[in-house]
Amino acid sequence: MQAGVIAVQGDVAEHAAAVRNAAAAHDESAEVVEVRDAGIVPDCDVLLMPGGESTTISRLIHREGIDAEVREHVASGKPVLATCAGLIVCSRDAKDDRVDALGLVDVSVDRNAFGRQKDSFEAKMPVTGLDEPFHAVFIRAPLIDDVGADVEVLATVDGRPVAVRDGPVVATSFHPELTDDPRIHDLAFFPGDEVVA
């Protein structure tokens, strides 16, 4: 499996390790490539859109022509995992003119709605498709405040969606790559397989 991590900005190494762990749990190997230029995404089986700074990620993927390739990847049914800033970039509406959202996930989001860096927190929560709760790390997390009719809510905190699936895209407000638990990457990239704890 070739996994592309959108690497224009954000926590790239952590996602690379997480997708390798998820693949290994299914007796597969993942070759991870960092995507900074156009021409790489078409060869990828799965994509990761990491956390970081959503305005910077948006600007750079559009400047480099990666945005159209990501849209084509999703249109062909290939999976994407978008986390934190990645969720914002992939949303229908980022509520910020500085973010040219890709419209891949039918949600609107409020950037940093859970607070600033000092308001970061962790929560153990049930996630649809997982047998045991997932320990999630929220850092300057966006809030999903509107969900389209065809979007499946996978997890909530205080009644607010923090993980969703829209077709081949799984998007989270939190950072699953900052734990040793590969199960969110499993949900995104091995949706029909048994999820390994």
C-alpha positions in Angstrom: 0.0 0.0 0.0 1.3 3.4 -0.9 0.3 6.1 1.7 0.7 9.7 0.9 1.0 12.2 3.7 0.2 15.8 2.6 3.5 17.2 3.9 3.4 20.9 3.1 3.0 21.6 6.8 2.0 19.8 10.0 2.7 16.6 11.9 3.9 14.4 9.1 6.2 11.9 10.9 3.6 10.9 13.4 1.1 10.1 10.7 3.7 8.1 8.7 4.3 6.0 11.8 0.6 5.5 12.5 -0.3 4.3 9.0 2.7 1.9 9.1 1.4 0.5 12.4 -2.2 0.2 11.0 -1.0 -1.6 8.0 1.2 -4.0 10.0 -1.8 -4.9 12.2 -3.4 -6.2 8.9 -0.2 -8.0 7.8 0.4 -5.4 5.1 3.2 -3.0 4.6 2.8 0.7 3.9 5.3 2.7 1.8 4.8 6.3 3.0 5.6 9.2 0.7 5.5 12.8 1.6 3.4 14.9 -0.7 4.8 18.4 -1.3 4.3 18.7 -5.0 1.8 17.7 -7.7 2.2 14.4 -9.4 2.5 12.2 -6.3 -1.1 11.8 -5.2 -2.3 9.8 -8.3 0.1 7.0 -7.3 -1.2 6.8 -3.7 -3.7 4.2 -2.4 -4.6 6.3 0.7 -4.0 9.9 1.8 -3.5 11.6 5.1 -4.3 15.3 5.6 -2.5 16.1 8.9 -3.0 18.7 11.6 -1.0 21.9 11.5 -2.1 25.4 10.4 -5.2 25.1 8.1 -4.6 28.5 6.4 -1.0 27.5 5.5 -2.0 24.0 4.3 -4.8 25.3 2.2 -2.6 28.0 0.6 0.2 25.6 -0.2 -1.8 22.7 -1.6 -3.6 25.1 -4.0 -0.3 26.8 -5.0 1.3 23.5 -5.8 -1.7 22.0 -7.6 -2.2 19.2 -5.0 -5.8 20.3 -4.3 -7.2 19.0 -7.6 -5.4 15.7 -7.2 -6.8 15.2 -3.7 -10.3 15.8 -5.1 -9.7 13.3 -7.9 -8.4 10.8 -5.3 -11.7 11.0 -3.3 -13.9 11.0 -6.4 -12.3 7.7 -7.4 -13.3 6.3 -4.0 -9.8 6.1 -2.5 -9.7 6.8 1.3 -8.5 9.9 3.1 -7.9 10.5 6.8 -8.1 14.2 7.7 -7.2 15.3 11.2 -7.7 18.6 13.0 -6.4 21.2 10.4 -6.9 18.5 7.8 -10.6 18.4 8.7 -10.8 22.2 8.3 -9.2 22.0 4.8 -11.4 19.1 3.7 -14.6 20.6 5.0 -17.5 22.2 3.0 -17.2 25.4 5.0 -14.2 26.5 7.1 -15.9 29.8 8.0 -12.6 31.5 7.3 -11.9 33.3 4.0 -8.2 32.4 4.3 -9.0 28.7 3.9 -10.1 27.6 0.4 -11.9 24.4 1.6 -11.8 21.4 -0.6 -15.5 20.5 0.0 -14.7 16.8 0.5 -16.6 16.4 3.8 -20.1 17.9 4.0 -19.6 19.7 7.3 -18.9 23.2 8.5 -16.4 23.9 11.2 -15.3 26.6 13.6 -11.5 26.8 13.8 -10.0 26.6 17.3 -13.6 26.3 18.8 -12.4 24.2 21.7 -10.0 26.9 22.7 -6.4 27.9 22.4 -3.3 25.7 23.0 -3.7 26.0 26.8 -7.2 24.6 26.4 -6.0 21.4 24.8 -7.4 18.3 26.4 -7.7 14.5 26.2 -10.8 12.4 26.2 -11.7 8.7 26.2 -14.7 8.3 24.0 -16.7 5.6 22.2 -16.2 5.6 18.4 -18.5 3.8 16.0 -16.7 0.7 14.6 -14.4 0.3 17.6 -15.0 -2.2 20.4 -13.3 -0.1 23.1 -13.2 3.7 23.7 -10.5 5.7 21.9 -8.1 8.0 23.8 -8.2 11.2 21.8 -5.9 14.2 22.0 -7.4 17.6 21.2 -5.0 20.5 20.4 -6.6 23.8 19.3 -9.3 21.6 17.9 -12.0 22.6 15.4 -15.6 22.1 16.2 -17.9 20.4 13.7 -21.0 22.5 14.0 -23.1 21.4 11.0 -23.2 17.9 9.5 -24.7 17.1 6.1 -27.4 14.4 5.7 -25.2 11.8 4.3 -22.4 12.2 6.8 -22.0 9.6 9.5 -21.0 10.9 12.9 -18.5 8.4 14.4 -17.8 10.1 17.8 -19.0 13.0 19.9 -17.7 15.0 22.9 -20.4 16.7 25.0 -22.8 16.0 22.2 -20.7 17.7 19.6 -19.3 15.7 16.6 -15.6 15.2 16.7 -15.2 12.3 14.1 -17.2 11.8 10.9 -17.2 9.7 7.8 -18.3 11.1 4.4 -17.9 8.5 1.7 -14.2 7.5 1.6 -13.1 10.4 3.9 -12.8 10.0 7.7 -12.2 13.3 9.4 -11.5 14.0 13.1 -11.2 17.1 15.3 -8.5 15.3 17.3 -5.0 13.9 16.6 -5.2 10.1 16.5 -1.5 10.0 15.3 -0.4 11.3 18.7 -1.3 8.0 20.4 0.0 4.4 20.0 -3.5 3.3 19.0 -3.8 2.7 15.2 -7.6 2.1 15.3 -8.7 5.4 13.7 -6.3 4.8 10.9 -7.8 1.3 10.7 -11.3 2.8 10.3 -10.1 5.1 7.5 -8.0 2.7 5.5 -9.3 -0.8 6.3 -13.0 -0.2 6.8 -14.2 -3.7 6.0 -11.6 -5.5 8.1 -11.7 -6.3 11.8 -10.3 -3.4 13.8 -7.3 -4.4 15.9 -7.0 -3.1 19.4 
